[in-house]
Amino acid sequence: MNNLFKSFRNTIIYIYEGFGRIFSLTKDIYPTVGVSPFEGDPCKNSELKD
């Protein structure tokens, strides 16, 4: 019976940690680079237009 409760407890912890990772704030640390300017010419090929 103790093994059943331990298994149930581990399952609940596993699901709880998953929700914590999904809904937590991001931990990615990226440098702030700002807006990147467009450095090219627009495509003039009419075959690629929708």
Secondary structure as UniProt FT lines:
FT   HELIX           2..23
FT   HELIX           46..48
//
